[in-house]
Amino acid sequence: MEYNFDGLVGPTHSYAGLSRGNLASQAHAGQIGNPRAAALQGLEKMRFVSELGVGQAVLPPQLRPDVNSLRRLGLEGDDATLLGVALREHPQLLRLCSSASAMWTANAATVTPSVDSTDGKLHLTVANLSSMFHRSLEARTTCAVLRRIFDDASRFAVHAALPAGELFADEGAANHTRLFTGAGVVHLFGYGRSNWQPGALPETFPARQSLEASQAVARLNRVPEPSRLFWQQDPRGIDRGAFHTDVLAVGNAEFLMLHERAFVETPRLLERLKSNLGEQFQSCLATEAELESTRAVRAYPFNSQLLSLPSGDMAIVAPLEAREDEQACRFLERVVAETNPVREVFYIDVNASMKNGGGPACLRLRIALSELERQAVSARVFLDSALYAELKSWIERHYRDRFGVDDLGDAAFLLEIRSALDELTQILRLGSVYEFQKSSG
């Protein structure tokens, strides 16, 4: 059964506009955030997916501001002194070290289920996210959390992030799609550029994922060579805001829904997938004439969750923005009307995430687990009504309803967050996963 591991939105959720190439993030830079509303909105999405009968789990937010990273950048003093100096003299550094971007867990890691891997283990390789400084800070805590959840070494292997740097820049599952039929399995790795192979590059925005990183992840995750397929993102799509492949493509089981600007040489890609997966494989392609890529990036119909329901049918969980855009809505209506596994589209409100460039698909990491593997997870991360109620109460008690950059200079705010996260790790039965917990014993 596939479980969607969603990241809880963090207490410093805001609109800092830190990600170049993410048009929504840049467009809303400087707006005041409401972390409480954003976190509750994300939790409601988790509840909705769970009530569809789909597996749902939760990952904790990371501690921000990241005062340890500020110290590594040369700032000194106790927490109160350091944060005050950072706010007055280095506000951009403070914003970078305070981002709640770990909420987009599609970037947390790349996953290979045990049924696919050559050694029969579930493999997760943590993403280094080295293309963006504020995101590169996530890998250490992400690795600690995933290793705590998947701590049975006989069943699970959680690999540390690839070495940081341009050569092996890895964006996680946002650039990876697993497709399967009775005829076979394909792990489709999208990449933006190669360091050693020639290829067209975007002209305006950076190509984040490298081919070499994708290849390394496939090796670490023990993906059988016949199941590996590496395909370049369309540079024109990247320049229009498709910084990850999941902005313009989403796949599940035998079905792939994509825009013609998601990948280069789209007809050849679809032919290759049909050859590897057989006649069961189906796709639905949006052309530029039907749905302009700029509108697809703005409305995010492809950054939807494509879910297998208990009935055997599929459903799309799309953002409200996709219903409000005439072209995007018409395309999704066509998907449902055609002969394919998709039977319904549900529209949900994730606007707090959308304003930073993350739709429903960005908010979850897909992990397929056998029943024995699920039972091997001792952490309390699988969502049920009791955990939902506890998490909702936790958010309402600990999160502020207004957050701006000036709050980052308040050491009392940092103590509030530490106390909240300490309580959360007890609720989720994670033990000590944050550096402040380890240092305090």
Secondary structure, DSSP 8 states (H G I E B T S, - for coil): -EEEEEE---TT-------TT-HHHHHTTT--B-HHHHHHHHHHHHHHHHHTT-EEEEE----SS-HHHHHHTT--SSHHHHHHHHHHH-HHHHHHTT--GGG-GGGTEEEE-TTTSTTSSEEEEE---TTSHHHHTTHHHHHHHHHHHT--TTTEEEE-----SSTT---GGGGEEEEEETTEEEEEEEESB-SSS-----SSS----BHHHHHHHHHHTT--GGGEEEEEB-HHHHHTT--SGGGTEEEEBTEEEEETTSBSSHHHHHHHHHHHH-TT-EEEEE-TTTS-HHHHHHH-SSSSEEEE-TTS-EEEEEEHHHHHSHHHHHHHHHHHHSSSSEEEEEEE--HHHHTTT--TTTTEEEEE--HHHHHT--SS-B--HHHHHHHHHHHHHH--S-B-GGGGG-HHHHHHHHHHHHHHHHHTT--S-SHHHHHT-
